[in-house]
């Protein structure tokens, strides 16, 4: 959203400069006028989105708060960059005659489409599509929701070798079913960690819905995954394995010493091995520093070498028996935990994280997300009412509600039709996508509204409002198409090659960018015309009543 709004701000400025050049102004004058005339449009669009971000931060959940923080930073920096940095650079280029003229490809040459004549048809189409999507969403119910909103379990799994998402998904598809043969673990998702999904990865997150079945179901999911991956020889080893007592003959023939031996598995390239040069002497030095009685460390063959897991054989000092061996194993385990916490080393572990979201927490997330959206809508109406008029704010909210409902319906339909191909559950990333759609749509709408307000300045009270709105939409059409196409290309690439983790997010954005562009022209603008006509009819009625009384 930050990048999209930054691109849009530059497009707005360049379109304004082109308009000033078309009026016959010299380049320096057109440049100054273009920046000045675009300033308030950019300011309104950015500040409205910033107000939304503030509300979301105050009332949203953790992931939504994170979205609000990044969005706020992005808005402030992109606004400063566009208004001041871009202007500074271009001013210097013009002043020193590096740029002598602006040569711009004209995407659409003076469009004159009667958009408002189509508002009757588009109103019916919009209502039908939204109702269909909403009906489908209600019919699907919790089937369309991800574990963030239903409750579920997440496992972070480490493997002994890099594996494709498809290979891992095929393996976990064979998890044990219920007694009646139905799938026990629903909506199982596989997501690579630290990978785009294009290349293999040795770290994955597995998610499934448990629908409030509690800790027992979480443990059952972990055990089922562990059984399948161990059988396939894929699961990474625990930090300590193959503990034993070895007999060592004294070189002088003085007798036999029994020592405790264990195999230690450390992730290469992390902790003690910042430069991927992990050696036995490094590990021995670290262990000695903890006070563990280490006699020697040697590197040995072990599972997980291709995934960056290095295996070392650690021998203890002194004579041990079975009781002492247990004590040494416990001591070594504790020392390794301490080292791991201090980031001195990173230990191999099959499950780096086992977490669950209860049904109650999931419902709380739903409630907080809904409240955050509603309050942000009220804030938008309030701000636009101050900067424009109340009816402008209402028309903007009508368009935003249309966009959210349409996108949610499209996700539910997409999950039903192509859910096996793309992971399209409604989760917190989808909420972030919906908020991004709100930002884009609002940005588009404000650009058109600002041009409407500009065209109304100095006009007579009986001006043809429909004609003014139509002209304003046509005047901003080139900018609308340029921004939408640029953004759509980016989110389409995310959908195609971004991996399973981004499927729902990028799918929602693809739908949202298209419907947001549509709604700014065919929902927000006609809604404004409708509200204006209602206001005019009420005014004429009051005048007529006053005249009849006189």
N, C-alpha and C positions, 0 to 999 in steps of 0.2 A: 504493500500500500504506500509506503514511503517513497519507493522508487517511482511507482506509478504517478503519485501526486507531484513529484519533482519533474518528471517528464511532462506532465500536463501543464504545469506552471510555465515551463519554457515554451511549449506549444502555444499557450494563450498569449504570451508576450510576442512571439514571432507572428502570430496571426494578426495581432493588433498593429504591429509595425507594418505589415503588408497592407492593412486597411489604410493606414496613414499615408503610405507611399502611393496607393491608388488615388488618394485625394490630391496628389500633386506636391506633397511636401518634400523638401530635401531630406537626405538621409539622416543627418544629425537631428533635425527637428522631428522626423518620423520616429527615430529611435527613442527620443525623450518622451514623446507623446504616447508611444506604444507601451513603455514601462509604466507611465503614470496611469493610463486608462486600464491597464491590466491589474494594477496593484490591489484595488479593493476587491476585485473578484477573487484573486488569489488569497487575500487576507480572509475574506468571509469563508471560503471553502476550507482553509486550513484551521481557522479558529473554531468553526463548527465541529470539525473532526476532533480538535483538541479538547473541546468541551465534552464530547462523547467519551474520549479516552479518560478524562478525569473522573467522570461518573462511573465508568467501568472499573477503574482502579479502586474507587471508594466502595463499590457494592458487589464487585465480581469475586469469583473464586480465584485460587492461586494461578491457574493457567491463564485466565482472563486478565488478571492483574498484570501478569508478565507481558501479555499482548499490549495492554494499555501503556505500560512503561516504555516498551520499544517503540510503539507508535508515537508517543509524545516526543521522545528524543528525535525520532525521524522527522516529524512535522517541523519542529523548531529548527533543526539543522538544514533541512531542505528549503524551508522558507528563507532563512538567512542566505543560503547559497544562491538561490534563484534571484532574490531581490537585490542583494549586495555584491556577491562575488561575480555572478554572471554579468551584472551591469558594469562592474569595475573592469572586467576583462574586455567586454565589447566596447566600452568607452575608449579604452587605450587603443584598441585595434582600429577604431574609426578615426581617432585623433591623429594617429601616426600614418594614416592612409594605407594601412594594411588591408582593411576592408573598405572598398570604394563603392560597393553597391550590394544590396541584398537580392540574390537571385533565388527565388523560391518557386518550387514546383507547385502549381495550383491543383490540388486534389479534385475539387469540384468548382467549376467556374460559375460563380453567382447563382447558386441553386434557388429555385422558386417553386418548391413543392408545397401544395396545400395540405399540410399535415392535419390541420384542425378539421378538414372536411372528412377525414377518416375516423374521427374520434368516436362516432357511434359504433362503428364496426369493431374498432380496437377495444372499446370498453366491454363489449359482449365477449370478445375473445379472451380478454384478460380475466374476466369473472369466471368464464368456463374453465380455463386452464388452472386457475387458482383453486377453484372448488374441486376439480378433479384431483389435483395433487393433494389437497387437504383431506379429501375423502380417502384417498389411497394411503396417506400417512396414518390416519386414524384406524383404518382397517388393518394395517400391518402392526400397529401398536408397538410393543417393545421389540418386535423383530427388526425394526429399523434402527434401534439404539445400540450403541457400543457399550463397553463395560464401564465407561466413565459415568453413564447415566442409568445403568441397570445393576451394577455391582459385578465384580469378577475378580479374576486372579491374573497376575503378571509374573512370569518367570524370566529372568535374565540368564541365558544359558551360554556356557563356554564350550567350544568343541575342540577336538584334537587336530583338526585340519580344516582349512577353508572349504565351505560348502555353499552351494547356491540356495537361494530361497526356495526354488521349486523342489530341489532334492529333499530339503528339510521338511517342507510342507507335505510331500508325499509320505515321508516317514511318520510324521505325527498324525496323519490322517488315519493311521491304523491303530490309534489308541483304543484300549478296550471299551466296548459299548456297554450299555445297560443290559440287564438280564433279558429284556424283551427284544434285544437286538437294535434298539434305537441309539442314536449318538448320545453319549454321556456328556461330552464336553462340547457345548454349542459355540458357534461363531468363532472357531479357533483361528487366530491371526498369527502370522509369522512376519517378523519385522527385523531386518538387519540393523545392527548397532555399529555406527562408525563406517557405514558403507552406503552407497547410493542405490544399491539394489542391482546395479549393472554388473558389478564384480562380485566374486565370492567373498564370504565373510566367515570368521570363526566365532563371532559373537552375535547372538540373536535374542530378541524378546518374543516370548510366546504369551499370547493373551487368550483368555476364554471367559465366557460368561458363567458365573456360578449361581446367579439369581438368588442371592441371600441364603445359600445352603451352608455357610459358615466355614470355620477353619478346617473341618474334616474334609470337605470337598476340595479345599485348597491343597491340603496335604495329599489327597488322592490324585489330584492333577499332577503334582510334582513327582509322585512315585510312578505314575503311568508314563510320564515323559522320560524319567530316569531309566525305566525298564526298556523302553523302545530304543533310546539312544545308546544305552550300554550294549544292548544286543547288536546294534549296528556298528559298534566300535567307534562311536563318534564323541561320546561324552568325555570332557576333560577330566583328568584325575584330581583327587583331593590334594591339598598342599603336602601332606605327609602320607606315604604309602609304604608297603613292604617292610615294616619294621621287623627286626629279628635280632638274635644274639649270635655273634660269630666268635669262633675260637681262634685265637692268634698265638702261634708258637713263638716263644722268645728265641731270638737269634742265638743267644748264648746257651740255649738248652736248659734254662733255669725253670721252665714250666710253661703252662698254658694260661693265657689271659682271655677272659670272656668280655667282649665289648658290645655295646649297643649300636646297631646299624639301622639307619632309616633312609628312605629316598625322599628327597625334597624337590618339589616342582615349583619353579619360579617363572613368571612371565618375562620373556626376553624383551628388552627395550624400554622397560619401565623401572622406576626406583633406582636401585644401585647401578642399573645399566642404562644410563641416559643416552649413551652413544652406541647401543647395541653391541657392546663388547664385554658381556657378562662372563666372568671367569670364576673358577673354583676358589682361587685365592681371595677374590672379592667377597664371595659368600662366607668363606672361613673368617675373614676379618670382621665382617658384620656380626657373625654369630659370637665370636670371641668378645666383641664389644658389649654383648648382652650379659656376659658371665656364664654362658653355657659351656660345659666342659668338652670342647670339641678337640679331637685328636687330629683330624684331617678331613678334607673334602675333595672329592674327585668328580669330574663330570662323567656321566654315563648315558647310555642309550635309554630312551624312554618315550612314551606316547606324547604326541602333541608337538613334535619338533617343527612341523610345517606350519603350526599355528603360533609359533614363537614361545613355546613352553620348553624350558631347559630343565633337565633332570640331573640332580646331584646326589651322590652317595655321601652321607655324613656319618663319621665314626666318632664315638665318644671316648673320653679318656678314662682310664682306671678299670678296675675289675667290677663286673656287674653280675647280678643274678636276676631271676625273673621279677622279683619285687622291685629291685633297683631299675630294671628296664622300664617297668610301668611308670615309675617316678620320673625317669628321664624323658619318656614320651610325653608325659603331661607337661614337664618343664619346657620341652622343645615347642610344644603346641602353644603354650602361653607366650614364650619369647617371640615366636613367629607372629602371633596376633599383635603383640606390642609393636613389632617392626612394621607390620602392615598398616597399623593405625597411624604411625609416624611417617608413612610413605617411603620408608627406607627401602622396602622391597614390595613387590606386588606378587602375591601368591596365586598359584593356580587353584581354581575352585570350580566345580561343575555348575553350581548355581550362585551367581554373584548377587542375585536379589530374588527374594520371594515376597511379593506384596499382594494385598487384596483390598478391594474397595467394597465395603458393605452396602447393602441395599439402602440403608438409612442415609449414609454419606452420599450415595448416588442421587437420592431424592433431594437432599439438601443442595447438591450442585445444580440440579435442574431448577429449583426454586430461586437460588441466588442469581443464576444466569438470566432467568426470566425477569426478575426484578431489575437487574442491571440494564437490560434492554429497554424496559418500560420507562425507567427514569431517564435514560439517555434520550429516548424519544421526546419526553417532556422538555428536557433541556434544549433539544434542537428546536422545538416549536417556540420556546421562549426566546431563544436567541434570534431566530429568523423573524419572529414577530417584531423584535426591537429594530433589527436592521432593515427589514422590508415592511411587511404588514402581516397581521395574524393569518389571513387567508393563504399567504405564501407558505407559512409554517405548516398549516393543515395539509396543503397540497403536497408538500415534501414528505410528510409522514405517511400519507396515503400511498405514495410511490414506494417508500421504504418497506412498509408492511407488505405491499404487493411483491416486492423483490424477495423478502425473507420467506413468505409463504410459498411462492413459486419455486424457490431454490430448495426448500425443505421437501416439497412434493416431488421435485425432480430427483432428489437423492433417494427418496423412498421407492420411486419407480425404477431408478437405476439399480438399486440394491436388489430389487425383485427380479429384474430382467438379466442383469449381468453381474450379480453378486459373486458368482463363482470365479469370474474373471478379474473383477476389481473389488477391493475392500471398501464398501461405501456405507459403513455404519455411521450414524450421527454420534460423534464424540466431541471431546474438547477441541481438537484441531478443526473440526467442522464449525464449531462455535466461532473460533478465530476467523475462519473463512467467511462466515456470515457477517461478522463485524467488518471484515475487509470489504465485502460486497456493499454493506451500508455506507462505508466511507466513499467508495467509488461512485455509487449511485447518488449520494448526497453531493459529491463534488460536481458531477454532471449537471444535476438539477440546479445548483446554485449558479453555475456558469450561465445557464439559460435564464434563470430568474434575474440575475444581475443585468443581463442584456435587455430583458423586458423592462426593468425599472429605468434603465438608461434611455430606452426608446420612448418611455412614457413622460420623461421630463419635458415640461413645456407644452405638452399636448392638451387639447381641449377636454372638457369633462365628458363630452359626448363622443370621444374618439372610438373608432371601431376596435374594440379590445381583441377580438379574434384575429384581426389583421396584424395587430402589433405583436401578439404572441407568435403568430405564424412567421412573421418577418424575423423575429428574434431567434426562433429555432433554426431557420435557414441560415442566418448570419453566423451561428455557432456550429453549424453542421460539420464543416470541414474539421474543426478542432475536435468535435465529438468522435468522429470516425477515426482520426489519427490516433487519439489517445486510446480508444477502445481496441483498435487493431493491434497497437503496440503491446498493450497489456495482455490481450488475448493470446498473442503468440507466446509470451513468456509462460503463462499458466498452462497452455497446451503442451509445451515442452515439459513442464513439471509433471503433467499427467502421464505423458508417454514414457518418459525415462526416469522419473523421480523415485521409483520404487514403491512398494506396498504402503510404506508409512505415509506417503503423500497422496495416495489415491483419492481418498474422500475429500481431503483439503483442496487439491487441485481441481477435482471434478466440480466441487461446489463453486470454486472461483470461475471455472469456465462457464458454467451456467449463469452465475451471478453477474459476471462482466457483460454478457450478452443481454440478460434481462434488465440489468441496471441501465444500460444504454437505451434499450427499448422504452423503459418506464419513464426516463427523463423526458422523452419526446412524446410518448403516447399515453402516459398516466399522469405524471406531475403537471405538465402543461395543460392538458384538457381539464384536469381537476381544478386548476387555477381559473380557467375560463368559466367552468361551471359555477364556482364560488363567486366570481365576479358578476356573472349574470344574475345569480340569486340576490346579491347585494344591490345590483341595479334595479331589479324588480321590486325589492322592498323599498328602496328609495323612491321610486316612481309611485308606489302605492301610498306611501306617506305623504308625498306631494299632492297626490290626487285627493286624499282624505282631507288634507289641510285646505285645499282649494274649495272642496264641497262645503266645508264648514263656514268658509268665508262667504 
